Amino acid sequence: MSYQPVNQKHIQLEYLRLALSEAGKCIPTPTAFCVGCVLVVCFTGKMPSILSTGFSRELPGNTHAEANALTKARQLSQEELRSLLPLDAPSDLTIDDILKCTDVYTTLEPCSIRTSGLPPCADALIASKVKRCFIGVGEPDDFVQCEGAKRLQEAGIEVVWLNDLEEQCLTVARRCHD
């Protein structure tokens, strides 16, 4: 299967707005950000499809948005995965194959370090071999110095900064912070 990127800015912003909506579902805490993420599958010859969504602390274990979206994608049934594929797609495609044709939309730069000691989201995205990562705003230095975008780029993942919604991304991220 080949990857067909979404290159229209207004469509990219709609996916980022959906990620903002996901971030709004987070239970705020003063010691972490509220982040939303959307995974979009982009196959040549097929309209882009949402693979999964996620938000911070959605799943048990102090989880982050990108990790949750990846976890939920990996839990999809074979039938659900097939519905995302072009009709002529090989029947033996796995979630790993599909993730290689996936764009990530996240409201905040994927973390490169976790104060909790859990694996960083940048590493999970790199391991999943996603194609591109659209970021609403860089992670502020409130808790750690983040180098997620740099790590993604060094691993060959294209990073696209969508600067149009930075203020909204920061506002939702810092809910409950004084």
N, CA, C and O of each residue as an XYZ file, in Angstrom:
712
protein
N       0.842     -1.166      0.000
C       0.000      0.000      0.000
C       0.890      1.232      0.000
O       1.964      1.243      0.601
N       0.431      2.254     -0.675
C       1.224      3.478     -0.685
C       0.496      4.601      0.050
O      -0.730      4.643      0.151
N       1.313      5.483      0.545
C       0.870      6.607      1.373
C       0.524      7.785      0.494
O       1.297      8.132     -0.399
N      -0.621      8.411      0.722
C      -1.033      9.614      0.006
C      -1.294     10.707      1.032
O      -2.342     10.705      1.678
N      -0.363     11.640      1.193
C      -0.514     12.635      2.261
C      -1.684     13.581      2.020
O      -2.058     13.854      0.879
N      -2.253     14.073      3.113
C      -3.252     15.138      3.060
C      -2.465     16.445      3.024
O      -1.769     16.781      3.983
N      -2.574     17.180      1.921
C      -1.778     18.396      1.774
C      -2.599     19.675      1.832
O      -2.039     20.763      1.701
N      -3.889     19.576      2.023
C      -4.717     20.775      2.071
C      -4.773     21.296      3.502
O      -5.200     20.591      4.417
N      -4.338     22.537      3.680
C      -4.214     23.126      5.013
C      -5.541     23.119      5.775
O      -5.550     22.848      6.976
N      -6.652     23.408      5.113
C      -7.919     23.461      5.834
C      -8.325     22.083      6.361
O      -8.947     21.992      7.420
N      -7.987     21.026      5.652
C      -8.284     19.668      6.127
C      -7.362     19.330      7.303
O      -7.801     18.738      8.289
N      -6.093     19.706      7.196
C      -5.157     19.483      8.303
C      -5.638     20.183      9.565
O      -5.552     19.623     10.658
N      -6.143     21.404      9.422
C      -6.631     22.153     10.581
C      -7.891     21.511     11.169
O      -8.107     21.571     12.379
N      -8.716     20.903     10.327
C      -9.908     20.209     10.843
C      -9.506     19.010     11.709
O     -10.117     18.754     12.746
N      -8.491     18.291     11.283
C      -8.012     17.171     12.106
C      -7.409     17.687     13.416
O      -7.579     17.065     14.464
N      -6.707     18.817     13.357
C      -6.151     19.381     14.584
C      -7.281     19.871     15.501
O      -7.179     19.747     16.722
N      -8.352     20.422     14.927
C      -9.507     20.822     15.745
C     -10.139     19.606     16.420
O     -10.591     19.686     17.563
N     -10.167     18.494     15.713
C     -10.678     17.257     16.320
C      -9.763     16.837     17.478
O     -10.245     16.389     18.518
N      -8.452     16.982     17.301
C      -7.515     16.675     18.393
C      -7.758     17.621     19.575
O      -7.666     17.202     20.729
N      -8.066     18.888     19.295
C      -8.400     19.832     20.362
C      -9.656     19.391     21.117
O      -9.734     19.510     22.340
N     -10.623     18.886     20.377
C     -11.844     18.369     21.008
C     -11.514     17.195     21.920
O     -12.074     17.074     23.010
N     -10.606     16.328     21.475
C     -10.161     15.212     22.315
C      -9.471     15.733     23.575
O      -9.710     15.229     24.672
N      -8.620     16.738     23.414
C      -7.905     17.305     24.560
C      -8.890     17.861     25.585
O      -8.638     17.813     26.789
N     -10.008     18.384     25.101
C     -11.022     18.915     25.993
C     -11.681     17.861     26.867
O     -12.336     18.201     27.852
N     -11.523     16.594     26.526
C     -12.094     15.493     27.304
C     -11.218     15.119     28.507
O     -11.663     14.389     29.392
N      -9.990     15.610     28.539
C      -9.054     15.272     29.612
C      -9.547     15.788     30.953
O     -10.125     16.871     31.043
N      -9.315     15.015     31.972
C      -9.510     15.509     33.330
C      -8.263     16.318     33.665
O      -7.164     15.766     33.703
N      -8.417     17.626     33.909
C      -7.248     18.462     34.155
C      -6.548     18.106     35.463
O      -7.169     17.649     36.422
N      -5.260     18.325     35.469
C      -4.436     18.142     36.649
C      -3.339     19.207     36.626
O      -2.865     19.564     35.548
N      -2.929     19.716     37.769
C      -1.902     20.772     37.768
C      -0.502     20.269     37.433
O       0.408     21.073     37.232
N      -0.318     18.964     37.372
C       1.024     18.419     37.151
C       1.219     17.798     35.765
O       2.221     17.128     35.516
N       0.251     18.026     34.860
C       0.376     17.463     33.511
C      -0.462     18.287     32.545
O      -1.349     19.034     32.956
N      -0.175     18.144     31.267
C      -0.919     18.838     30.226
C      -2.131     18.015     29.795
O      -2.178     16.800     29.982
N      -3.101     18.705     29.219
C      -4.248     18.057     28.567
C      -3.975     18.090     27.063
O      -3.906     19.161     26.460
N      -3.822     16.922     26.473
C      -3.429     16.806     25.071
C      -4.413     15.903     24.341
O      -4.942     14.953     24.917
N      -4.654     16.207     23.075
C      -5.486     15.366     22.224
C      -4.711     14.934     20.995
O      -3.796     15.624     20.544
N      -5.092     13.777     20.457
C      -4.388     13.209     19.306
C      -5.376     12.503     18.389
O      -6.331     11.878     18.851
N      -5.138     12.610     17.088
C      -5.928     11.911     16.079
C      -4.957     11.235     15.114
O      -4.026     11.871     14.621
N      -5.170      9.952     14.845
C      -4.385      9.211     13.851
C      -5.224      9.106     12.586
O      -6.367      8.651     12.631
N      -4.656      9.528     11.449
C      -5.373      9.550     10.177
C      -4.630      8.687      9.168
O      -3.449      8.909      8.900
N      -5.319      7.710      8.614
C      -4.747      6.807      7.618
C      -4.884      7.454      6.243
O      -5.961      7.921      5.874
N      -3.786      7.478      5.486
C      -3.743      8.137      4.185
C      -3.233      7.165      3.122
O      -2.025      7.046      2.916
N      -4.147      6.473      2.450
C      -3.766      5.549      1.388
C      -4.027      6.189      0.032
O      -5.011      6.909     -0.134
N      -3.158      5.934     -0.932
C      -3.372      6.397     -2.293
C      -4.682      5.806     -2.799
O      -4.952      4.617     -2.628
N      -5.490      6.659     -3.426
C      -6.738      6.193     -4.018
C      -7.896      6.058     -3.044
O      -8.951      5.543     -3.414
N      -7.724      6.510     -1.811
C      -8.803      6.422     -0.825
C      -8.804      7.702      0.003
O      -7.750      8.258      0.312
N      -9.994      8.157      0.353
C     -10.097      9.335      1.215
C      -9.438      9.023      2.555
O      -9.523      7.892      3.033
N      -8.783     10.008      3.166
C      -8.195      9.781      4.494
C      -9.277      9.329      5.476
O     -10.427      9.758      5.385
N      -8.900      8.468      6.404
C      -9.829      7.939      7.404
C      -9.208      8.057      8.788
O      -7.997      7.906      8.952
N     -10.044      8.328      9.776
C      -9.560      8.377     11.151
C      -9.366      6.950     11.643
O     -10.304      6.153     11.665
N      -8.149      6.644     12.033
C      -7.804      5.332     12.568
C      -8.194      5.251     14.032
O      -8.817      4.277     14.456
N      -7.834      6.263     14.807
C      -8.192      6.302     16.225
C      -7.918      7.698     16.764
O      -7.283      8.530     16.116
N      -8.417      7.919     17.963
C      -8.190      9.172     18.668
C      -7.736      8.852     20.085
O      -7.877      7.721     20.551
N      -7.199      9.841     20.756
C      -6.803      9.635     22.143
C      -6.620     10.955     22.854
O      -6.395     11.990     22.225
N      -6.719     10.912     24.169
C      -6.443     12.091     24.977
C      -5.718     11.673     26.251
O      -5.755     10.511     26.656
N      -5.069     12.635     26.861
C      -4.277     12.374     28.061
C      -5.131     11.766     29.160
O      -6.251     12.209     29.417
N      -4.587     10.748     29.800
C      -5.217     10.068     30.934
C      -6.519      9.368     30.572
O      -7.314      9.050     31.456
N      -6.746      9.126     29.300
C      -7.956      8.424     28.847
C      -7.943      6.966     29.296
O      -8.962      6.439     29.742
N      -6.802      6.329     29.177
C      -6.656      4.929     29.564
C      -5.925      4.870     30.907
O      -5.211      5.810     31.255
N      -6.087      3.800     31.654
C      -5.438      3.703     32.967
C      -3.908      3.761     32.867
O      -3.315      3.308     31.888
N      -3.292      4.328     33.901
C      -1.833      4.286     33.991
C      -1.118      5.569     33.653
O       0.014      5.510     33.174
N      -1.719      6.747     33.878
C      -1.063      8.017     33.601
C      -0.622      8.105     32.146
O       0.524      8.446     31.855
N      -1.529      7.798     31.248
C      -1.216      7.689     29.826
C      -1.315      9.025     29.105
O      -2.015      9.938     29.543
N      -0.603      9.116     27.997
C      -0.586     10.317     27.166
C      -1.406     10.094     25.899
O      -1.677      8.957     25.511
N      -1.797     11.193     25.261
C      -2.712     11.161     24.120
C      -2.208     10.291     22.964
O      -2.944      9.445     22.456
N      -0.957     10.499     22.551
C      -0.439      9.750     21.401
C      -0.357      8.261     21.711
O      -0.705      7.427     20.875
N       0.103      7.930     22.912
C       0.189      6.519     23.313
C      -1.201      5.894     23.353
O      -1.373      4.739     22.964
N      -2.188      6.645     23.816
C      -3.551      6.118     23.872
C      -4.115      5.886     22.477
O      -4.750      4.861     22.230
N      -3.891      6.822     21.569
C      -4.371      6.644     20.197
C      -3.723      5.419     19.553
O      -4.392      4.653     18.859
N      -2.427      5.236     19.780
C      -1.745      4.054     19.237
C      -2.283      2.772     19.864
O      -2.502      1.785     19.161
N      -2.499      2.777     21.172
C      -3.039      1.598     21.851
C      -4.410      1.246     21.289
O      -4.685      0.082     20.999
N      -5.265      2.246     21.137
C      -6.606      2.004     20.611
C      -6.557      1.504     19.169
O      -7.359      0.651     18.787
N      -5.628      2.021     18.363
C      -5.480      1.546     16.980
C      -5.073      0.081     16.962
O      -5.559     -0.698     16.141
N      -4.187     -0.287     17.863
C      -3.720     -1.683     17.914
C      -4.792     -2.636     18.428
O      -4.658     -3.850     18.281
N      -5.857     -2.103     19.031
C      -6.947     -2.930     19.528
C      -8.079     -3.104     18.513
O      -9.040     -3.825     18.780
N      -7.974     -2.451     17.351
C      -9.021     -2.573     16.339
C      -9.065     -3.995     15.789
O      -8.034     -4.649     15.637
N     -10.245     -4.450     15.503
C     -10.419     -5.787     14.928
C      -9.962     -5.790     13.470
O      -9.801     -4.731     12.862
N      -9.758     -6.962     12.925
C      -9.372     -7.089     11.522
C     -10.448     -6.492     10.622
O     -10.133     -5.872      9.606
N     -11.701     -6.672     10.982
C     -12.806     -6.098     10.205
C     -12.738     -4.573     10.215
O     -12.911     -3.934      9.177
N     -12.486     -3.996     11.384
C     -12.385     -2.541     11.481
C     -11.211     -2.022     10.660
O     -11.323     -0.985     10.006
N     -10.097     -2.727     10.689
C      -8.936     -2.319      9.892
C      -9.242     -2.423      8.400
O      -8.888     -1.525      7.636
N      -9.885     -3.490      7.980
C     -10.220     -3.689      6.557
C     -11.091     -2.562      6.034
O     -10.971     -2.178      4.871
N     -11.977     -2.018      6.886
C     -12.876     -0.953      6.438
C     -12.117      0.328      6.093
O     -12.643      1.186      5.384
N     -10.901      0.461      6.581
C     -10.088      1.643      6.316
C      -9.263      1.522      5.043
O      -8.716      2.512      4.557
N      -9.173      0.318      4.506
C      -8.277      0.034      3.390
C      -8.975      0.157      2.046
O     -10.188     -0.031      1.953
N      -8.213      0.471      1.003
C      -8.779      0.424     -0.346
C      -9.243     -0.998     -0.667
O      -8.718     -1.967     -0.117
N     -10.212     -1.116     -1.543
C     -10.774     -2.430     -1.876
C      -9.724     -3.397     -2.414
O      -9.818     -4.603     -2.187
N      -8.725     -2.875     -3.125
C      -7.704     -3.744     -3.716
C      -6.521     -4.018     -2.781
O      -5.504     -4.562     -3.212
N      -6.650     -3.644     -1.511
C      -5.558     -3.849     -0.556
C      -5.371     -5.332     -0.264
O      -6.342     -6.085     -0.205
N      -4.126     -5.746     -0.082
C      -3.881     -7.142      0.294
C      -4.599     -7.472      1.604
O      -4.676     -6.633      2.501
N      -5.112     -8.665      1.708
C      -5.912     -9.051      2.878
C      -5.052     -9.301      4.120
O      -5.587     -9.417      5.223
N      -3.752     -9.384      3.959
C      -2.898     -9.703      5.099
C      -2.217     -8.473      5.724
O      -1.253     -8.618      6.476
N      -2.718     -7.256      5.415
C      -2.120     -6.060      6.008
C      -2.365     -6.051      7.516
O      -3.447     -6.404      7.984
N      -1.359     -5.649      8.252
C      -1.448     -5.593      9.709
C      -1.546     -4.134     10.159
O      -1.400     -3.218      9.348
N      -1.786     -3.929     11.422
C      -1.815     -2.577     11.965
C      -0.455     -1.906     11.772
O      -0.393     -0.693     11.572
N       0.617     -2.664     11.827
C       1.945     -2.080     11.600
C       2.074     -1.557     10.175
O       2.682     -0.509      9.956
N       1.510     -2.271      9.202
C       1.511     -1.797      7.816
C       0.693     -0.518      7.686
O       1.090      0.418      6.993
N      -0.438     -0.490      8.353
C      -1.333      0.660      8.278
C      -0.705      1.886      8.946
O      -0.829      2.998      8.431
N      -0.041      1.698     10.071
C       0.591      2.825     10.756
C       1.663      3.490      9.897
O       1.929      4.681     10.063
N       2.273      2.755      8.995
C       3.283      3.325      8.096
C       2.670      4.298      7.093
O       3.388      5.054      6.440
N       1.331      4.279      6.971
C       0.599      5.192      6.083
C      -0.281      6.131      6.904
O      -1.359      6.531      6.463
N       0.184      6.473      8.086
C      -0.622      7.250      9.022
C       0.032      8.586      9.368
O       1.242      8.687      9.571
N      -0.831      9.610      9.427
C      -0.429     10.924      9.919
C      -0.944     11.074     11.345
O      -2.023     10.584     11.677
N      -0.177     11.745     12.176
C      -0.529     12.017     13.566
C      -0.838     13.506     13.689
O      -0.064     14.347     13.231
N      -1.963     13.823     14.306
C      -2.318     15.204     14.623
C      -2.377     15.298     16.136
O      -3.174     14.613     16.778
N      -1.534     16.146     16.705
C      -1.484     16.267     18.153
C      -1.449     17.735     18.559
O      -0.794     18.556     17.918
N      -2.155     18.045     19.618
C      -2.254     19.435     20.041
C      -0.958     19.961     20.645
O      -0.699     21.164     20.617
N      -0.150     19.068     21.188
C       1.095     19.452     21.849
C       2.221     18.550     21.355
O       2.007     17.362     21.114
N       3.384     19.095     21.209
C       4.557     18.331     20.770
C       4.672     17.020     21.560
O       4.606     17.035     22.789
N       4.843     15.894     20.867
C       4.980     14.613     21.585
C       6.157     14.653     22.557
O       7.239     15.142     22.231
N       5.921     14.130     23.743
C       6.942     14.199     24.790
C       8.176     13.364     24.425
O       8.084     12.340     23.748
N       9.317     13.835     24.896
C      10.577     13.107     24.697
C      11.113     12.574     26.013
O      12.076     11.808     26.042
N      10.475     12.991     27.107
C      10.863     12.523     28.435
C       9.613     12.560     29.302
O       8.781     13.459     29.173
N       9.488     11.577     30.185
C       8.344     11.515     31.106
C       8.871     11.558     32.521
O       9.724     10.750     32.888
N       8.376     12.492     33.330
C       8.801     12.554     34.722
C       8.350     11.318     35.496
O       8.915     10.992     36.540
N       7.322     10.626     34.974
C       6.815      9.407     35.620
C       7.707      8.200     35.347
O       7.573      7.167     36.002
N       8.615      8.328     34.381
C       9.459      7.203     34.012
C       8.854      6.323     32.925
O       9.506      5.388     32.459
N       7.609      6.607     32.509
C       6.977      5.845     31.430
C       7.632      6.197     30.100
O       8.265      7.247     29.985
N       7.490      5.331     29.087
C       8.100      5.619     27.783
C       7.513      6.887     27.149
O       6.308      7.120     27.237
N       8.352      7.698     26.519
C       7.876      8.918     25.869
C       7.072      8.635     24.599
O       7.280      7.625     23.926
N       6.156      9.543     24.289
C       5.314      9.391     23.099
C       6.125      9.476     21.808
O       5.818      8.784     20.838
N       7.156     10.317     21.790
C       7.982     10.411     20.582
C       8.552      9.039     20.235
O       8.569      8.649     19.067
N       9.017      8.309     21.245
C       9.569      6.977     20.996
C       8.501      6.009     20.471
O       8.786      5.186     19.601
N       7.275      6.106     20.997
C       6.185      5.232     20.538
C       5.829      5.533     19.084
O       5.569      4.612     18.310
N       5.815      6.799     18.709
C       5.519      7.161     17.320
C       6.630      6.696     16.387
O       6.365      6.219     15.284
N       7.859      6.835     16.831
C       9.002      6.375     16.028
C       8.929      4.862     15.841
O       9.111      4.367     14.728
N       8.666      4.133     16.907
C       8.570      2.668     16.823
C       7.426      2.235     15.908
O       7.510      1.191     15.260
N       6.366      3.026     15.853
C       5.217      2.696     15.005
C       5.451      3.066     13.541
O       4.686      2.656     12.668
N       6.502      3.836     13.268
C       6.896      4.223     11.914
C       5.833      5.038     11.184
O       5.635      4.872      9.981
N       5.138      5.933     11.926
C       4.178      6.812     11.274
C       4.905      7.703     10.278
O       6.117      7.894     10.377
N       4.156      8.252      9.310
C       4.764      9.047      8.250
C       5.022     10.492      8.644
O       6.123     11.014      8.469
N       3.966     11.140      9.188
C       4.077     12.561      9.499
C       3.424     12.838     10.841
O       2.545     12.105     11.293
N       3.884     13.926     11.469
C       3.300     14.363     12.730
C       3.009     15.858     12.640
O       3.919     16.677     12.506
N       1.721     16.197     12.717
C       1.276     17.581     12.716
C       1.127     18.018     14.166
O       0.445     17.360     14.952
N       1.763     19.123     14.518
C       1.812     19.566     15.911
C       1.183     20.954     16.025
O       1.510     21.866     15.266
N       0.271     21.091     16.995
C      -0.395     22.371     17.208
C       0.496     23.407     17.861
O       0.453     24.583     17.498
N       1.309     22.981     18.827
C       2.198     23.904     19.525
C       3.309     23.098     20.209
O       3.102     21.948     20.597
N       4.474     23.705     20.349
C       5.573     23.056     21.054
C       5.252     22.909     22.535
O       4.519     23.722     23.099
N       5.794     21.885     23.158
C       5.548     21.689     24.585
C       6.282     22.763     25.375
O       7.497     22.910     25.246
N       5.549     23.516     26.194
C       6.217     24.515     27.041
C       7.138     23.826     28.048
O       6.987     22.638     28.333
N       8.092     24.588     28.578
C       9.068     24.044     29.523
C       8.532     24.004     30.959
O       9.313     24.105     31.905
N       7.217     23.858     31.138
C       6.610     23.843     32.465
C       7.143     22.701     33.334
O       7.353     22.874     34.535
N       7.358     21.540     32.724
C       7.738     20.349     33.494
C       9.105     19.792     33.067
O       9.929     19.438     33.910
N       9.329     19.722     31.770
C      10.594     19.199     31.229
C      10.939     19.983     29.962
O      10.106     20.713     29.424
N      12.160     19.823     29.502
C      12.535     20.388     28.213
C      12.300     19.312     27.164
O      12.972     18.280     27.148
N      11.341     19.569     26.293
C      10.908     18.576     25.307
C      11.711     18.689     24.014
O      11.978     19.782     23.514
N      12.083     17.533     23.493
C      12.761     17.458     22.197
C      12.060     16.447     21.298
O      12.693     15.801     20.463
N      10.741     16.314     21.479
C       9.981     15.323     20.723
C      10.032     15.534     19.223
O      10.259     14.588     18.469
N       9.821     16.773     18.781
C       9.836     17.054     17.339
C      11.211     16.743     16.749
O      11.316     16.174     15.663
N      12.244     17.116     17.464
C      13.613     16.849     16.999
C      13.844     15.340     16.868
O      14.417     14.882     15.879
N      13.404     14.585     17.849
C      13.564     13.119     17.793
C      12.820     12.521     16.604
O      13.340     11.652     15.905
N      11.590     13.000     16.386
C      10.814     12.487     15.255
C      11.536     12.760     13.942
O      11.660     11.874     13.097
N      12.011     13.992     13.775
C      12.720     14.356     12.550
C      13.979     13.521     12.360
O      14.263     13.060     11.254
N      14.731     13.327     13.434
C      15.950     12.523     13.342
C      15.650     11.082     12.947
O      16.504     10.409     12.371
N      14.446     10.602     13.250
C      14.042      9.237     12.899
C      13.421      9.158     11.503
O      13.011      8.084     11.062
N      13.353     10.302     10.806
C      12.824     10.302      9.444
C      11.332     10.561      9.342
O      10.752     10.406      8.267
N      10.701     10.952     10.438
C       9.275     11.292     10.423
C       9.164     12.783     10.126
O       9.795     13.607     10.787
N       8.360     13.117      9.131
C       8.163     14.517      8.779
C       7.359     15.202      9.888
O       6.330     14.687     10.326
N       7.829     16.347     10.329
C       7.136     17.135     11.349
C       6.604     18.400     10.695
O       7.338     19.122     10.021
N       5.309     18.660     10.904
C       4.658     19.844     10.352
C       4.056     20.625     11.521
O       3.245     20.098     12.282
N       4.461     21.869     11.647
C       3.919     22.732     12.698
C       2.718     23.463     12.127
O       2.848     24.212     11.160
N       1.539     23.250     12.723
C       0.323     23.949     12.310
C       0.128     25.123     13.267
O      -0.431     24.963     14.352
N       0.588     26.289     12.861
C       0.664     27.430     13.754
C      -0.655     28.172     13.973
O      -0.708     29.082     14.801
N      -1.702     27.816     13.267
C      -2.955     28.563     13.307
C      -3.732     28.445     14.620
O      -4.533     29.326     14.934
N      -3.514     27.387     15.387
C      -4.311     27.140     16.590
C      -3.445     27.062     17.846
O      -3.824     26.420     18.826
N      -2.296     27.708     17.816
C      -1.357     27.620     18.939
C      -1.985     28.056     20.259
O      -1.851     27.367     21.270
N      -2.664     29.187     20.252
C      -3.244     29.710     21.493
C      -4.283     28.747     22.068
O      -4.309     28.511     23.276
N      -5.135     28.193     21.211
C      -6.140     27.234     21.671
C      -5.480     25.972     22.227
O      -5.924     25.422     23.235
N      -4.428     25.526     21.567
C      -3.722     24.322     22.032
C      -3.095     24.563     23.406
O      -3.164     23.696     24.277
N      -2.489     25.728     23.605
C      -1.893     26.041     24.898
C      -2.940     26.214     25.988
O      -2.745     25.783     27.125
N      -4.048     26.845     25.634
C      -5.116     27.063     26.622
C      -5.666     25.749     27.128
O      -5.821     25.567     28.335
N      -5.965     24.821     26.218
C      -6.522     23.527     26.655
C      -5.449     22.715     27.378
O      -5.754     21.999     28.332
N      -4.214     22.817     26.939
C      -3.127     22.056     27.570
C      -2.939     22.449     29.023
O      -2.677     21.604     29.879
N      -3.074     23.728     29.289
C      -2.778     24.231     30.635
C      -4.013     24.413     31.519
O      -3.948     25.115     32.528
N      -5.127     23.796     31.157
C      -6.301     23.881     32.037
C      -5.893     23.395     33.430
O      -5.214     22.377     33.562
N      -6.299     24.108     34.440
C      -6.038     23.729     35.836
C      -4.629     24.108     36.295
O      -4.238     23.772     37.413
N      -3.866     24.797     35.455
C      -2.534     25.262     35.869
C      -2.673     26.697     36.340
O      -3.373     27.493     35.714
N      -2.028     27.026     37.410
C      -2.091     28.407     37.902
C      -0.892     29.192     37.456
O      -0.773     30.374     37.776
